[in-house]
Amino acid sequence: MAVSPVFIPTDTARWGVALVFAVVYLGMFLGGLPRLKLDRSGVALLGAIAVIALSGLPLEEAAQSVNLPTIVLLFAFMVVSAQMRMGGFYTEVTRRVGALPLSRAGLLAALIVVAGVLSAVFSNDIVCLAMTPVVARLCLQRGLPPVPFLVGLACAANIGSAATLIGNPQNMLIGSVLQLPFGGYLRAAVLPVGASLLLLWVWLAFGPGAGASAPVPVRPPERHADAGDDAPFDRWQTAKGLTVAVVLMGVFLFTDWNREVAALVGAAVLLLSRRLHSADVMGFVDWPLLLLFIGLFVVNHAFAQTGLATEAVAWLGAQGVHLSEPGALLVVGTLLSNLVSNVPAVMLLLPHLGADPAAAGVRLALVSTFAGNLLLVGSIANLIVADLAAKEGVVLDWKRHVITGVPVTVVSLAAVWWLA
């Protein structure tokens, strides 16, 4: 992530970059900027353009500041997830689990395990996109209160995605920048993730979350979901996607091959298809997220060159707050992840992890992901579940989420403290 500086900003440019940096992260907090039709990706992109124009940052250096392995890995696994979604895999798995003769607690356990495992290999956001409508309809058909199941789906997807270095964007970033071993990270993360999923199930099955009543539908359900959500199950396309995913997991775990190149090759194999048009697959790639990463890389690099970040970390150290220490990283990581979202938080903290960045990187990956369960706005996966639940007539607002989100986040962060 470090780039050899070519330019040194003047004092005027230094404070101009600092102002742009502040506005960009305000946009991360608000989800956009007031009175402007900008989302987080648009704010990051315009911020990158502004710092280049204000500071005189050469375009070559701006390009070098983008961590290309992270972008490549993100893109490749978006293609893999698109293959699985278009093959109807996620929907079919959810339907089959829902058809099992299980009690309420058993069904909750099965859905939490499925969401957690799938999110560890694919994208937690994609898993929530595909599973939410099916889970909501299943609960309504069975006469079960859907809110605990939907909150459980969101929390399990977030928790499960922390198990591997490919489960979510921030983990991909940490793994690429710090060159963490895939198997080593998995061994460190599996206990905190497993314990957190278990505690999530206990809370929803037997705790206060178990007594949530079924909400009144806000309106008649909308059945015109995205094409990928209700795609018919295709055994061949699913088998093709699963084969590529399993092979990639084997490569990551048992070889020292370049992860990003292997993932690109896997994506290329999936794009070679006589049935799924490449344009349709590319339509499921989250291009705005890739732009968000690119823009933040450039903005953060320009801000780092002002020296203000280093001064801020030194000031924190003088106050006894050292980001290399587990307690400080846990608190700061949790707060930042809920203020500006987990990906921007990770980008801010990565350069300041101290003398043992590998160990701190594992903790940062777990903390930044688990912290997303605290509030409804803490994770894109949470918002996806809430939005799609509303289309099915189910109200899932911040009050309903916080009943489970706060205690689950507290116990999962405690698991990181004790087990990671």
Protein Blocks (a to p, Z undefined) as FASTA:
>chain_A
ZZcdfbdcdfklmmmmmmmmmmmmmmmmnopaehiacdfklmmmmmmmmmmmmnopafkl
mmmmpcfklmmmmmmmmmmmmmmmmnommmmmmmmmmmpccdfklmmmmmmmmmmmmmmm
mcfklmmmmmmmmmmmmmmmnopafklmmmmmmmmmmmmmmmpmklbmklmmmmmmnopa
fklmmmmmmmmmmmmmmmmmmmmmmmmmlmpccdddfbdcdfbbcfklmgccdfklmmmm
mmmmmmmmmmmmmmccdfklmmmmmmmmmmmcckbcfklmmmmpcfklmmmmmmmmmmmm
mmmmnommmmmmmmmmmnopafkbmklmmmmmmmmmmmnojklmmmmmmmmnojmlmlmm
mmmmmmmmmmmmmpmklpfklmmmmmmmmmnopacdfklmmmmmmmmmmmmmmmmmmmZZ
